[in-house]
């Protein structure tokens, strides 16, 4: 939770589970970069992931440490209430959720192809 990017991801996931493409779009990062962040969060048992078709979905972990994680996230959310980045993340998340995950995946694939070419 010391990493700002991962803390922002956790705060986004506190609202609802998201697929990797949605998370990558939300933060404007490559899926591979977000995948590394998500792997670290999974190893710390803060998030859980499950594959649904082509998409990897992530949610806050529902394990024995769930109550402690909820309390820490509640504290972080309260502490960051006036933070402009968190407010921008919330606004951006509403926009991202309007886009079908399949479209986000196609967009990510197109961007990857352009970078590779």
Helices and strands as residue ranges (DSSP letters): H 4-13, E 18-19, H 20-27, H 31-43, E 47-52, E 55-60, H 66-79, H 84-96, H 101-116
